[in-house]
Amino acid sequence: MKTSTEIASIAKITGEERAVELVAKSGFDAWDFSLFEMGRYDWQARDYIRTGHPLQSSGYAEFARRLKRIGLDNGITCNQSHAPFPSYCPAIRDMLRRAIECTAIAGGEICVIHPCNSESAEYNAEMYLELLPFAKEHGVKIATENMWNWDDERDEAAPAACSHHDDFLKHIKAVNDPYFVACLDIGHAEMRGLGTSARESILTLGEHLDALHIHDNDRHRDSHALPFTMDIDFREVVGALKRIGYQGYFTLEADRHLAGYTADSVAIGVKEMADATRRLADMFDNLHT
């Protein structure tokens, strides 16, 4: 089983180029191209932010090529990417084709694109079906992800697009295309209030599950912590993945783990990320069905 991690949390400290190097040197097999700077969103102002980042400029393709070269020079590849969100923002929606293109340039095979949280499978299918011809031209699969809303009164997660395993499968079937797959966010699936679990989601999605976002939480809030540091039962998760014959990467999304690390210490934190993900991958490899 090969491992990967998002690079956004590292890039906040070092920049993307150094982030890819650190991912390789820490022991990961691949890197997940975080494309959030392509479409930064201000959640308070509810508006798109222009930051001057290369991904927002005319030089976005060369930037993606440069990261690919850095990865290959250090012995790793890009396995997948994460497009900017929320998808309902028109300016960000306009960037989704660029996200797919950058995925292809970097060598990634899957681009994770969030569904619109509060919309139906049929509504979200229209967005994905509109993007699929472009994705196919670039040899990139689109993955949808299980989301969540929040109920302040109950102080717990509330249903959203793909949050329940049945609705997740409904989203997949509404598009019904081999280039449209599932990315299961393990932490989201374990949040209280959603009426599901990572295990149930894995078994329901089966062959449609091509990608993962792996992180830990207290089974209440979306902590994005390092595996084995909180309350998710990863033996149960790995057992379910083994049962369906999962063939994708183990991609980490513990993006809050590096809070407090500096440029001088971040390599230690990334190595901790790599070791935790390898521990999970070894559990998978050593498990007999």
C-alpha positions, 0 to 999 in steps of 0.5 A: 500500500502506497502513502501520500499526503496533502501539501497545503499544511506544509506549504503554509510554512515552507512553500509548495516546492520545499513541501514536495521535497519534505514529503519525499524525504519523510518517506511518503510515496506520493504527494497530494496537490493542494490547489486551494490557493487557486481559489481562496475563499473568505468565509466571512465576507463570502467572496473569492480572494485574489492572492497573487499566488502562481496558481491564480496567474497565467503561469499556473501550468509551469508552476504545476510542471515545476512541482512535478519535476521536484517530486520526480527528482526526489523519487515521488509522484503526484497521486491526486489533487484537491480542487478549491472550494466551495463549489457553489462560489461562481469564481471558484467554479470557474477554476475547476477546469484549471484544477483538473488541468493542473492535476494532469500536468502534475501527474495526478490521476484523481481530482477531488472536487467537493459537491455543493454541501446543501444540494441533492445528488441530482443537482451536484450531478449536473456540475460533475457531468459538465466537467467530465468531458474536460476531465476525460480529455486530460485523463483525470478522474473526478472524485466527490467527497462526503461533506458535513454541515453543523447544527449549532443547537445540537452541537453536532454535525448535520447532514450534507451532500454525501455525508450519509453512505446511502446519499454518497452512493446516490451521488455516484450513481447519479453521474454513473461514469467510470471517471467519477469516483468516491473519495472517502474522508475518514474523519467526516464519516465518523462525526456525530450526527451524520448517522454513518461511519467510515466502515459503513461508508467503505462497505457501501461504496465498494468498487467506487472508492478510489481515494481517501482523506485520512485523519483522526478526530474525537468522533464529534468535531472535524479535527483533522488530527494525526491517525492514532492520536484521537478516537477513530478505530483505524483497525475497523477502517483498515479491515473494511478497506481490505474487505472491499479490496481497496487499491488506491493510496492511503492519503493523509489529510491531517492538516492541523498536525503542523500547527506550531511547527516552524521552518526549522522544525517542520521536517520533524512534523512531516516525518511524524505524518509519514510514520503514522500513515505508513503504520496504517499502510502496514496494517492493511498490508499485513491483514489477511481476509 
